[in-house]
């Protein structure tokens, strides 16, 4: 049976869905400081570089770092490329970002690599979407918003603007929320509209009594 | 007796001339293997081994310095060829050695009335763009280098290294004066090294 909470006047709501707390659900993120960041152009070529300004421009780009991070976009430009600073990448057109079992799809994005790993991501779209594959392959948390920010220090996604979220069973709509990538929980300080579907309880198996066990 | 002394003197002079002639022709035979083009074996307008050439600008400042194991000017088209070339280039108006560009190649050819040097074999251009904190290096099997515009062009595979970034691809147009890559024809890819 579903419960529906129309516009609950809640100032601060912590939404911790059943099962979300089991942090084992979310695949643990990896810190990759030894693998180079690779990029390549696809079929369209527009590569330009300015080494005085520390900028490059690319078309049809794929950025990868190891097996866990992969970014594709129609167009990309990077600035601030120098030692120990891997640059801020502005991506536009069919932006697709994968890292640590998280997928972001958007119209545009700003991606910051620093200290040889992905540090920040800001995506915009109408809407932009995220999903996170949990360790249980049948479970995937997903949401959408006007903008999504990834903060690697806190390991969270901040979704703002007409957000929508589901863990496959429960649904939440609110102006903004924060999604914790470690335990799959969400937090919102905005008014929340949501549908919470209680977990179906499987009846415990009956213990056979002595009379019928033979 | 006096007549004999004259004859002896003429014989000695003749021997010296003949010796000089044979020495000259054998030297030419030894250097024939290093000539860049067999069609040009007839003669060079000039040739020299282990050469250093310094080109100064109007203010008397060093513009470029060229070192080569062998350099020659071909008579047919006036092209200058060089082998095992090293060229140091000072950006115009700038005489900071840390920003001096250095080009090395197995061979180079500069056609007469042209500003474009055709560099071939292990070509490396290394220097620091004017506002860049880091040195950059272009390498390829061949480059056409425009002495006036400082544009490097290759149709071969290339690699460029700069500030922990590695770029590679096929077909490059770069301006080392401006510190820019203007075009890569195909297979542009790169790596940001940890």
Interface residues (C-beta under 8 A of the other chain):
Chain A: X33 X34 X35 X36 X37 X38 X39 X40 X41 X45 X47 X48 X49 X50 X51 X52 X53 X54 X56 X58 X81 X82 X83 X84 X86 X87 X113 X116
Chain B: X129 X130 X131 X132 X133 X134 X136 X160 X162 X163 X164 X165 X167 X169 X178 X179 X180 X181 X182 X183 X184 X185 X186 X187 X188 X189 X190 X191 X192 X193 X194
